[in-house]
Each structure stands twice: as C-alpha cells, then as structure tokens.
Amino acid sequence: MRHSGDRRLAVRPTGESFDVVILGAGPAGIFSALALKGSGLRVVMIEKGPDIGRRSCPMQVRKSGCNQCSPCMLLCGWGGAGAYSDGKLTLTTSVGGKLQDYTGEKALEGLIEQVDRTYLDFGASGIVYAPDEHVFRNLQRQAATADLILVPTRVRHLGTERCTEILHRMRERIEDGVEVRTGTEAVEILVDDGAFTGIRLNDGSLIRAKYLIAGPGRVGADWFVSEIRRLGLTLTNNPVDIGVRVELPAVVMENFTDHLYEPKLVYYSETFDDHVRTFCINPYGEVVAENSDGLLTVNGHSYAEKKTELTNFALLVSKTFTEPFREPIAYGRSIASLANMLGGGVIVQRLGDLQAGRRSTDKRLAKGMVRPTLEQAVPGDLSLVLPYRHLRSILEMLEALDRVMPGVNSRHTLLYGVEVKFYSSRPELSHVLETKIQNFFAVGDGAGVTRGLVQASASGLLVAKEVLAREGIAA
Ligand SMILES: Cc1cc2nc3c(=O)[nH]c(=O)nc-3n(C[C@H](O)[C@H](O)[C@H](O)COP(=O)(O)OP(=O)(O)OC[C@H]3O[C@@H](n4cnc5c(N)ncnc54)[C@H](O)[C@@H]3O)c2cc1C
C-alpha cells in the first residue's frame, strides 16, 4: 500500500493539488476513475459537458432538430459520446481500435474481459452475438463471393436506454472517492522540465497534479492535437474515414444481422482500391445527427426494446494522408461543412436519385419506400459534397453488398451525409499510453488509439493500472 512522504509533493504548489487529473468523462475516463476510486489517490475528473442527470439532447428526448448546443449534449457530459450510443460492446481485439499495437493481443484480451465484466456488474445485458462456426463460415463464404471480407466479431448489445442506466450507476459508484467537475473545460496542458504538472481551466484557474489521463474523445480531438503540437510532441496521421449513413428496410439485412448483430464487412473498391467498410450497424434503429464543434454530421443507434422497421449503418472510406499533409481533421471537417452549407445540416438522398444524377426533394422522398428516421435531414445531392473517389467507392460497395443482401442497392435506399470519423492524429505513445511527457497519458478516441466503447474503456483501465503500479498500490 501507499505510504505518506510520497512523490505527490513534487508538484508545484500553486493552484489546487491532486494526484491524478482525468480529462473527459467518456468511457475511457470513467474506467480510469472506477479503477482509481478507493486507492487513496486524490482524483479529479474534468468534463466540459453536464452531468448525466442534466444531459438532454433535443434530438434524443423530443426527436426534434439539433439545437447546436455548445457543448454538444449528444457527445459531451458524463458518459461522453457513449451516453446515447447504441451500446454495442465489441468484444474482439481486432475491432474498435489499435490498442493491440501497444499492449499485444493477450494483454488486450484480458483488459476486454475485465471491461466486459464491469459492464455486466453495472447491469449490461447477457446477450452476446457470436454465431457458431458453421453459420459464420457460411456467411463468410457468401461474402467472399461478392469480394467482401467478413471480420469475425463478438458483440454484446446494451441498447441506448440501458447504456444511460449503466452510466447513472457508474456515476453513483464514483461519487464517493473521485471529485467530478462537470461544466469545466481544460484549455491548456502544463508541463515543466519534461513532466506533466497541471492543467489550466477555462475560468483561468489551475489544477496541479502529478498524473494526467487525457481522454477528450473525438469531440475534443481538435483541441488535443493543437496542444500536442504546442508541446512539441510527434503526431502520426491516422486514416480519415469519410462516408455516408445508409438506411434501408431491416428485412434486407436480416440474413446477416440476425446472426451477427453487427456484421463487419470490408471491401477494396474496384476503381481506386480504397478500403471501404461497414461501421456501426444498427438493426431496427434510428439515424441521428451529431454536432461536432458546430458541424452537423450523422450517426446512428438502436434501442434494446423500442424497434423501428429500418436498419442503418455507415459506409466509410479510409484514406491515410502522407507528408507533407498534416491536417486530416481539417480535411474531414471541410467535407462535412459542404453538406452543412448546402443543406443547413445533414443531407439525405435516395440512392436512385444519386444514381440518376439528380437531387432528392421532399416530393421524391415521399414516393420512396423508406421514410427517413432522421426527420430534420434535408433532401439534397451528395454528389455535390463527397469527393468523386469517395462516392465511387461507396457506390461500388453498395453493389457488392447487394449481392449478399439483395435490396441494399435499391433505388429506395437512403443515404445521409456526411459521416466522418475524426480518428486523426495520434501522439507517439509508450506501451502504457504515456506520451513523451512524463506522467501524461492519452486514452480513448481523442488520442486516436481507440474507436469504440470497449477499447476506449480498456485504454482507461490500462492507464489507471499503470498509475497504481507507479504509486505502489495494488490494483
Ligand atoms: C451516436 C453514437 C453511437 C455510438 N455507438 C457505439 C456503439 O454502439 N459501440 C461502440 O463501441 N461505440 C459507439 N460509439 C462510439 C463510442 O461512443 C466512442 O468510441 C467512445 O465514447 C469513446 O470514448 P472516449 O472516452 O474516448 O471519448 P468520449 O466518449 O468522446 O468522451 C470524451 C469526453 O471528453 C470531454 N472533453 C473533451 N475535451 C474536453 C476538454 N478540453 N475539457 C474537458 N472535457 C473535455 C467531452 O465533453 C466528452 O464527454 C458511438 C458514438 C456515437 C456518437
């Protein structure tokens, strides 16, 4: 156990002092907090959004349009982007991030197991979608005949409503042992002599601490990257994923979704040989808009109990930019902003209209078989928004999908744009996710190392264990 006379006295005396600052109350930050709670360390959590009981996204609650809240209620606050997420826990090491590159596969398996157990303890559902070998091989064979790679996955589905219940319980558990400050934004990371010393908040005050666990999520990635640059740390470009959200009758995909819930399919486009993939499939779900620092992009989710007749999923084209280009986030944002400029928000288009080279209109949408679940999406023309390379690759993958799930490439299928994943740049990190600055750790989606709830949670857990080990505290 830890003794007095410890190293925490090494931090500079000005400002409030803690042992650990956790930046961001998304899954990454929460799992750090859960692991550090009760350790004797003084831990403070800084979150720019509101507490879980005060989060209220108008699109989720009243099904009305996006109010462009600042910060975005969908993405910010206790629970992070995970709060209103679909709660699909992907329990496979190869999906949902790059943690494996840091920890190795065996260690990641262990972390994922621990994360899954924790979600179960807090009330996650017991259902895991993992088809038997025979069924999976059959689906894989069908996919292969259409040039599609079916990636094996195990998924536990919580559903959006259960997700928030679990987050409420986690919040209660943390109450005693971790100081949570919501509505508080970190604006500067402070470093002295190669080691982390504290953070500056938006009200100008300082928090001094020995350790920083930074999990700003995708919504904070822009700010985080600019801090990383300011501190002179090296960044690696991650691919930028840009594409559309597809919505169609759920029956069309049931031959895959009934067995796998979320079939992960990868395709290399014929014309450009670009990597295209399905992402975040929501059987019987809804499409939602999200506000990323004033930019409206599209996403989707589904409830455990409440079902629609439609399934939605993203088709994302990955591009990795090489030197001298250093602004992948700006590139993604600029494409998303074209959709916002033309449609005032998210654009929706019937696939048949896109193929015929005309925009969708309210009248044309009304004749379609699929009614958009995102009602405030504006009918428009995605060919004016997406680069030719992306559009071509998406159309080719829709054709390939149609061969295994007839009906995907129907003229009635809806495409919403744009969906952008800002995984962007990653700081150089050690095997325990420490930056080159001593005691400054970067976790979750904002650090570019994860892309989903499970790996984000696992990254927070990994770093908390490291902090405990450095302090000589048994995990
Ligand atoms: C609609 C939707 C559905 C999704 N569905 C799924 C799914 O089914 N399965 C899945 O695996 N993943 C899903 N995801 C993705 C998943 O939610 C994220 O991968 C996960 O939340 C990332 O966790 P994180 O802790 O890294 O970041 P986040 O959850 O984004 O949390 C980061 C937090 O940091 C805060 N923050 C940022 N900057 C600052 C700052 N400067 N100061 C203070 N606070 C700051 C933000 O307000 C935010 O609350 C979904 C995402 C969305 C939006």
The ligand as an SDF file (V2000), in Angstrom:
LIG
                    3D

 53 58  0  0  0  0  0  0  0  0999 V2000
  -24.4090    8.1640  -31.6100 C   0  0  0  0  0  0  0  0  0  0  0  0
  -23.2040    7.3000  -31.3020 C   0  0  0  0  0  0  0  0  0  0  0  0
  -23.3340    5.9170  -31.2590 C   0  0  0  0  0  0  0  0  0  0  0  0
  -22.2280    5.1040  -30.9550 C   0  0  0  0  0  0  0  0  0  0  0  0
  -22.4050    3.7540  -30.8490 N   0  0  0  0  0  0  0  0  0  0  0  0
  -21.3790    2.9730  -30.4500 C   0  0  0  0  0  0  0  0  0  0  0  0
  -21.5590    1.5930  -30.2360 C   0  0  0  0  0  0  0  0  0  0  0  0
  -22.6510    1.0630  -30.3470 O   0  0  0  0  0  0  0  0  0  0  0  0
  -20.4830    0.8290  -29.8800 N   0  0  0  0  0  0  0  0  0  0  0  0
  -19.2450    1.3650  -29.6990 C   0  0  0  0  0  0  0  0  0  0  0  0
  -18.3130    0.6220  -29.3740 O   0  0  0  0  0  0  0  0  0  0  0  0
  -19.0460    2.6940  -29.8820 N   0  0  0  0  0  0  0  0  0  0  0  0
  -20.0830    3.5090  -30.2410 C   0  0  0  0  0  0  0  0  0  0  0  0
  -19.8860    4.8470  -30.4070 N   0  0  0  0  0  0  0  0  0  0  0  0
  -18.5410    5.3760  -30.1770 C   0  0  0  0  0  0  0  0  0  0  0  0
  -18.2480    5.4850  -28.6830 C   0  0  0  0  0  0  0  0  0  0  0  0
  -19.2530    6.2140  -28.0500 O   0  0  0  0  0  0  0  0  0  0  0  0
  -16.8750    6.1200  -28.5150 C   0  0  0  0  0  0  0  0  0  0  0  0
  -15.9130    5.2980  -29.1490 O   0  0  0  0  0  0  0  0  0  0  0  0
  -16.4940    6.2760  -27.0510 C   0  0  0  0  0  0  0  0  0  0  0  0
  -17.4480    7.0350  -26.3460 O   0  0  0  0  0  0  0  0  0  0  0  0
  -15.1200    6.9390  -26.9190 C   0  0  0  0  0  0  0  0  0  0  0  0
  -14.8340    7.1200  -25.5800 O   0  0  0  0  0  0  0  0  0  0  0  0
  -13.8180    8.2500  -25.0700 P   0  0  0  0  0  0  0  0  0  0  0  0
  -13.8730    8.1870  -23.5910 O   0  0  0  0  0  0  0  0  0  0  0  0
  -12.5240    8.0850  -25.7380 O   0  0  0  0  0  0  0  0  0  0  0  0
  -14.3910    9.6260  -25.5950 O   0  0  0  0  0  0  0  0  0  0  0  0
  -15.8180   10.3080  -25.4720 P   0  0  0  0  0  0  0  0  0  0  0  0
  -16.8520    9.3030  -25.1340 O   0  0  0  0  0  0  0  0  0  0  0  0
  -15.9880   11.1120  -26.6850 O   0  0  0  0  0  0  0  0  0  0  0  0
  -15.6690   11.2680  -24.2060 O   0  0  0  0  0  0  0  0  0  0  0  0
  -14.7990   12.3640  -24.1980 C   0  0  0  0  0  0  0  0  0  0  0  0
  -15.2930   13.3820  -23.1820 C   0  0  0  0  0  0  0  0  0  0  0  0
  -14.2830   14.3760  -23.0100 O   0  0  0  0  0  0  0  0  0  0  0  0
  -14.9050   15.6410  -22.8690 C   0  0  0  0  0  0  0  0  0  0  0  0
  -13.9290   16.6660  -23.2560 N   0  0  0  0  0  0  0  0  0  0  0  0
  -13.3600   16.8600  -24.4720 C   0  0  0  0  0  0  0  0  0  0  0  0
  -12.4810   17.8740  -24.4350 N   0  0  0  0  0  0  0  0  0  0  0  0
  -12.5080   18.3430  -23.1700 C   0  0  0  0  0  0  0  0  0  0  0  0
  -11.8190   19.4080  -22.5160 C   0  0  0  0  0  0  0  0  0  0  0  0
  -10.9150   20.1740  -23.1520 N   0  0  0  0  0  0  0  0  0  0  0  0
  -12.0950   19.6310  -21.2030 N   0  0  0  0  0  0  0  0  0  0  0  0
  -12.9940   18.8660  -20.5300 C   0  0  0  0  0  0  0  0  0  0  0  0
  -13.6840   17.8610  -21.1110 N   0  0  0  0  0  0  0  0  0  0  0  0
  -13.4290   17.5910  -22.4090 C   0  0  0  0  0  0  0  0  0  0  0  0
  -16.0960   15.5690  -23.8070 C   0  0  0  0  0  0  0  0  0  0  0  0
  -17.0840   16.5100  -23.4160 O   0  0  0  0  0  0  0  0  0  0  0  0
  -16.5540   14.1260  -23.6530 C   0  0  0  0  0  0  0  0  0  0  0  0
  -17.5570   13.9800  -22.6670 O   0  0  0  0  0  0  0  0  0  0  0  0
  -20.9630    5.6870  -30.7230 C   0  0  0  0  0  0  0  0  0  0  0  0
  -20.8170    7.0730  -30.7750 C   0  0  0  0  0  0  0  0  0  0  0  0
  -21.9210    7.8830  -31.0500 C   0  0  0  0  0  0  0  0  0  0  0  0
  -21.7370    9.3700  -31.0820 C   0  0  0  0  0  0  0  0  0  0  0  0
  1  2  1  0
  2  3  1  0
  2 52  2  0
  3  4  2  0
  4  5  1  0
  4 50  1  0
  5  6  2  0
  6  7  1  0
  6 13  1  0
  7  8  2  0
  7  9  1  0
  9 10  1  0
 10 11  2  0
 10 12  1  0
 12 13  2  0
 13 14  1  0
 14 15  1  0
 14 50  1  0
 15 16  1  0
 16 17  1  0
 16 18  1  0
 18 19  1  0
 18 20  1  0
 20 21  1  0
 20 22  1  0
 22 23  1  0
 23 24  1  0
 24 25  2  0
 24 26  1  0
 24 27  1  0
 27 28  1  0
 28 29  2  0
 28 30  1  0
 28 31  1  0
 31 32  1  0
 32 33  1  0
 33 34  1  0
 33 48  1  0
 34 35  1  0
 35 36  1  0
 35 46  1  0
 36 37  1  0
 36 45  1  0
 37 38  2  0
 38 39  1  0
 39 40  1  0
 39 45  2  0
 40 41  1  0
 40 42  2  0
 42 43  1  0
 43 44  2  0
 44 45  1  0
 46 47  1  0
 46 48  1  0
 48 49  1  0
 50 51  2  0
 51 52  1  0
 52 53  1  0
M  END
$$$$
